[in-house]
Amino acid sequence: MSAEKLGTRYAKSLFLEATEKAVLDKVFADLNLLQNTLNASKDLRAVFNSPVIKSYKKEAITKQIFSGKINPITENFLQVVIQQGRDAFLKDIIVAFTKMYNEKNGISEVNVTTAIPLDAASEQKIADFIKATSGNPNVKINKKVDAAIAGGFIVDFGGKIYDNSVRYKLNKIKKEISLN
């Protein structure tokens, strides 16, 4: 089974339980906390990805870190994922859950890469474009600054990439010149 399918299957299970018990927003916040913790801790990522570390040790570690900080539903779900040996797929589960959460709440998520920090006016133009394109009333913009694009922007939305960067345009010109 692919990581994406596995992530979707587990995320759907958690999503349905969280919706049923009316704690969807809390579980979403918990998963964001878990994702941020994993992103911030190379050691914790190594623990989850290690096939050598036994599941009972992983359970103990997660209880120490998250006990009392996350909803019991999220905590139990995390323990089940570890017991079933699916902890290496946590990132895929969180991505799938976030997608379901965004769909339910009418949120379009977009990644924007710019050479310099995005100003408020440009951010609003992008948000308006995404609202009009997706039909969703809410837009979440994940901003990233990458000086290597030299200028312009790259928008990743809905599986499509809109590349209006100076780097892309220069590479396009370079290809045209090399073909002539």
C-alpha positions as CSV (number, residue, x, y, z in Angstrom):
1,M,0.0,0.0,0.0
2,S,1.3,3.4,-0.9
3,A,2.2,5.9,1.8
4,E,-0.5,8.3,0.5
5,K,-3.3,5.6,0.7
6,L,-2.1,4.5,4.1
7,G,-2.1,8.1,5.4
8,T,-5.5,8.7,4.0
9,R,-6.9,5.6,5.5
10,Y,-5.6,6.4,9.0
11,A,-6.5,10.1,8.7
12,K,-10.1,9.3,7.7
13,S,-10.5,7.1,10.8
14,L,-9.2,9.9,13.1
15,F,-11.2,12.5,11.2
16,L,-14.5,10.6,11.6
17,E,-13.9,10.0,15.3
18,A,-13.0,13.6,15.9
19,T,-16.0,14.8,14.0
20,E,-18.3,12.4,15.9
21,K,-17.0,13.6,19.3
22,A,-17.0,17.3,18.2
23,V,-13.3,17.8,18.8
24,L,-12.2,18.2,15.2
25,D,-10.6,21.6,15.7
26,K,-8.7,20.4,18.8
27,V,-7.4,17.3,17.0
28,F,-6.3,19.5,14.1
29,A,-4.4,21.7,16.5
30,D,-2.9,18.6,18.1
31,L,-1.7,17.3,14.8
32,N,-0.2,20.7,14.0
33,L,1.6,20.5,17.4
34,L,2.8,17.0,16.5
35,Q,4.0,18.1,13.1
36,N,5.8,21.1,14.4
37,T,7.5,19.0,17.1
38,L,8.6,16.5,14.5
39,N,9.9,19.3,12.3
40,A,11.8,20.8,15.2
41,S,13.3,17.6,16.6
42,K,15.7,15.6,14.4
43,D,16.0,13.0,17.3
44,L,12.2,12.5,17.5
45,R,12.0,12.0,13.7
46,A,14.8,9.4,14.0
47,V,12.9,7.6,16.8
48,F,9.7,7.4,14.7
49,N,11.6,6.3,11.6
50,S,13.7,3.7,13.3
51,P,12.7,0.1,12.9
52,V,15.1,-0.9,15.6
53,I,13.3,1.0,18.5
54,K,10.5,-1.1,19.9
55,S,7.0,0.2,19.8
56,Y,6.6,0.2,23.6
57,K,9.6,2.5,23.8
58,K,8.1,4.8,21.2
59,E,4.8,4.8,23.1
60,A,6.6,5.8,26.3
61,I,8.5,8.6,24.6
62,T,5.3,10.0,23.0
63,K,3.5,9.8,26.3
64,Q,6.3,11.7,28.0
65,I,6.3,14.4,25.4
66,F,2.6,14.8,24.7
67,S,0.6,13.5,27.7
68,G,-1.7,16.2,29.0
69,K,-0.8,18.5,26.0
70,I,-3.1,16.9,23.4
71,N,-6.6,15.6,23.3
72,P,-7.1,12.0,24.6
73,I,-8.5,11.0,21.1
74,T,-5.3,12.3,19.5
75,E,-3.1,10.6,22.1
76,N,-4.9,7.2,21.7
77,F,-4.7,7.5,17.9
78,L,-1.0,8.2,18.1
79,Q,-0.6,5.1,20.4
80,V,-2.5,2.9,17.9
81,V,-0.4,4.2,15.0
82,I,2.7,3.3,16.9
83,Q,1.4,-0.2,18.0
84,Q,0.6,-1.0,14.4
85,G,4.0,0.0,13.2
86,R,2.8,2.9,11.1
87,D,4.6,5.6,12.9
88,A,7.0,6.2,10.0
89,F,3.8,7.4,8.1
90,L,2.8,10.1,10.6
91,K,3.7,12.8,8.1
92,D,1.4,11.3,5.4
93,I,-1.4,10.9,8.0
94,I,-1.1,14.5,9.1
95,V,-1.1,15.7,5.4
96,A,-4.2,13.7,4.6
97,F,-6.0,14.8,7.8
98,T,-5.1,18.5,7.0
99,K,-6.5,18.1,3.5
100,M,-9.8,16.6,4.9
101,Y,-10.0,19.4,7.5
102,N,-9.4,22.1,4.9
103,E,-12.1,20.6,2.6
104,K,-14.6,20.5,5.4
105,N,-13.9,24.1,6.4
106,G,-13.7,25.6,2.9
107,I,-10.0,26.4,3.2
108,S,-7.7,26.5,0.2
109,E,-4.1,26.0,1.1
110,V,-1.5,27.6,-1.2
111,N,2.3,27.7,-1.0
112,V,3.9,30.9,-2.2
113,T,7.7,31.2,-2.7
114,T,9.1,34.7,-3.2
115,A,12.6,36.1,-3.4
116,I,11.8,38.7,-0.7
117,P,9.1,38.6,2.0
118,L,5.6,38.9,0.6
119,D,3.9,42.3,1.2
120,A,0.3,42.6,2.3
121,A,-1.0,43.9,-1.0
122,S,0.5,41.0,-3.0
123,E,-0.7,38.5,-0.4
124,Q,-4.2,39.9,-0.7
125,K,-4.1,39.6,-4.6
126,I,-3.0,36.0,-4.3
127,A,-5.7,35.2,-1.7
128,D,-8.4,36.9,-4.0
129,F,-7.2,34.9,-7.0
130,I,-7.2,31.6,-5.0
131,K,-10.7,32.4,-3.6
132,A,-12.0,33.1,-7.1
133,T,-10.3,30.0,-8.6
134,S,-11.3,27.5,-5.9
135,G,-14.6,28.9,-4.8
136,N,-13.6,28.4,-1.1
137,P,-14.1,31.4,1.2
138,N,-10.9,30.9,3.1
139,V,-7.3,30.8,2.0
140,K,-4.3,29.8,4.0
141,I,-1.0,31.0,2.5
142,N,2.2,29.2,3.4
143,K,5.0,31.7,2.7
144,K,8.5,30.8,1.9
145,V,11.4,33.1,1.0
146,D,14.0,31.8,-1.5
147,A,16.5,34.3,-2.8
148,A,17.6,31.8,-5.5
149,I,14.5,32.5,-7.6
150,A,15.9,36.1,-8.0
151,G,12.5,37.8,-8.2
152,G,8.9,37.2,-8.9
153,F,7.0,34.3,-7.3
154,I,6.1,30.7,-7.4
155,V,2.6,29.6,-6.4
156,D,1.8,26.0,-5.7
157,F,-2.0,25.4,-5.5
158,G,-4.2,22.5,-6.2
159,G,-1.5,20.3,-7.7
160,K,-0.5,23.0,-10.2
161,I,2.6,25.3,-10.0
162,Y,2.4,28.8,-11.4
163,D,6.1,29.8,-11.8
164,N,6.5,33.5,-12.5
165,S,10.0,33.7,-11.1
166,V,13.0,35.5,-12.7
167,R,15.0,32.2,-12.5
168,Y,12.3,30.4,-14.5
169,K,12.2,33.1,-17.1
170,L,16.0,33.2,-17.4
171,N,16.2,29.4,-17.8
172,K,13.5,29.6,-20.5
173,I,15.5,32.2,-22.4
174,K,18.6,30.1,-22.0
175,K,16.9,27.1,-23.5
176,E,15.6,29.1,-26.4
177,I,19.0,30.5,-27.2
178,S,20.6,27.1,-26.9
179,L,18.1,25.7,-29.4
180,N,18.9,28.3,-32.0
